[in-house]
Amino acid sequence: MWRFFFLAGLTCLFLDHVFTVDDVKKSGKRELVYLQLLTTNGFHAPLSLYPNDENTEDDWPEGMGLLTKLGKLQQYEMGKFLRKFYHHFITSDPGEVDAFSSFEDRSTIGLVTLMASLYAPTEEWEFLPGFKWQPTVLCYMEKKDIHDWNLAAVLSAMRLSNGFRPPPCATISFEMYKQDEEYTVRALFFNLTNPEMGADQDPHPLLLEGCTEYCPLASFVRFFAPVIPEYKKLCGKKIKDPEDVDMEAETTLIHMYADLKAWTTPLPM
Ligand SMILES: *[C@@H]1O[C@H](CO)[C@@H](O)[C@H](O)[C@H]1NC(C)=O
């Protein structure tokens, strides 16, 4: 069984993991079996100065377009918070995670910074005793799709855009639960204005039209089918009809999430 974790936005990350006996749930309990996180970058320097800008490039020592110290702190604190929030699911085993970032340097740096705290090693993973950092594999998303990768686009695909640009490090999590043989998906939105404060966040549940907080997987897939370009091509091999989704729940969802970038449509940044 896959356990799959994907963190994206302008930065992203994947995880796969073979379940052990310990992971087998007791009957009747709703258990998180799959998690995907999409996240935006922390605060970064402007891409360029505007005419008559009082600031000079020297005012942005990290470089134009790159994360400032504040932005790095935001990413780091967000990773720490997410680790705490999902402590029952995320371990510090670096083999369980695949992390993806877009090609922009700020995304790579943001991802490295976030992973530093999200996958800070517990003692068994430390390669230097007491050193609370470990390397993890990072990958890039396909270049052609980068431009349309952003959180606001995902929110608008969910018809849940509140019209505002998401704050730094805003994150959407998609949690897939299994209860007996039933799959449900819950989506949460973490959008605190000042993630650098490291405060606990009370996420907003993102309720799809016609769905409850724990949305039956079949309804979830049905909701997204029209907004996923080439849906048939992506998912058609596995499901002829979204009604059949429970049969192939995990495979389907993994495919869906792997191609999540296809949900998004170009939006101005
Ligand atoms: C966070 O998202 C919720 C739900 O869309 C919205 O009501 C709230 O205003 C947002 N907060 C910020 C700081 O963007």
Ligand as a Chemical Component Dictionary entry (heavy atoms), coordinates in Angstrom:
data_LIG
# 
_chem_comp.id                   LIG 
_chem_comp.type                 NON-POLYMER 
_chem_comp.pdbx_formal_charge   0 
_chem_comp.three_letter_code    LIG 
# 
loop_
_chem_comp_atom.comp_id 
_chem_comp_atom.atom_id 
_chem_comp_atom.alt_atom_id 
_chem_comp_atom.type_symbol 
_chem_comp_atom.charge 
_chem_comp_atom.model_Cartn_x 
_chem_comp_atom.model_Cartn_y 
_chem_comp_atom.model_Cartn_z 
_chem_comp_atom.pdbx_ordinal 
LIG C1 C1 C 0 -8.207  32.123 5.306 1  
LIG O1 O1 O 0 -9.158  31.396 4.585 2  
LIG C2 C2 C 0 -10.488 31.553 5.058 3  
LIG C3 C3 C 0 -11.373 30.617 4.278 4  
LIG O2 O2 O 0 -11.298 30.897 2.906 5  
LIG C4 C4 C 0 -10.904 33.021 4.949 6  
LIG O3 O3 O 0 -12.187 33.173 5.490 7  
LIG C5 C5 C 0 -9.899  33.878 5.689 8  
LIG O4 O4 O 0 -10.206 35.244 5.489 9  
LIG C6 C6 C 0 -8.492  33.591 5.202 10 
LIG N1 N1 N 0 -7.517  34.333 5.994 11 
LIG C7 C7 C 0 -6.468  34.943 5.432 12 
LIG C8 C8 C 0 -5.544  35.625 6.370 13 
LIG O5 O5 O 0 -6.278  34.973 4.229 14 
# 
loop_
_chem_comp_bond.comp_id 
_chem_comp_bond.atom_id_1 
_chem_comp_bond.atom_id_2 
_chem_comp_bond.value_order 
_chem_comp_bond.pdbx_ordinal 
LIG C1 O1 SING 1  
LIG C1 C6 SING 2  
LIG O1 C2 SING 3  
LIG C2 C3 SING 4  
LIG C2 C4 SING 5  
LIG C3 O2 SING 6  
LIG C4 O3 SING 7  
LIG C4 C5 SING 8  
LIG C5 O4 SING 9  
LIG C5 C6 SING 10 
LIG C6 N1 SING 11 
LIG N1 C7 SING 12 
LIG C7 C8 SING 13 
LIG C7 O5 DOUB 14 
# 
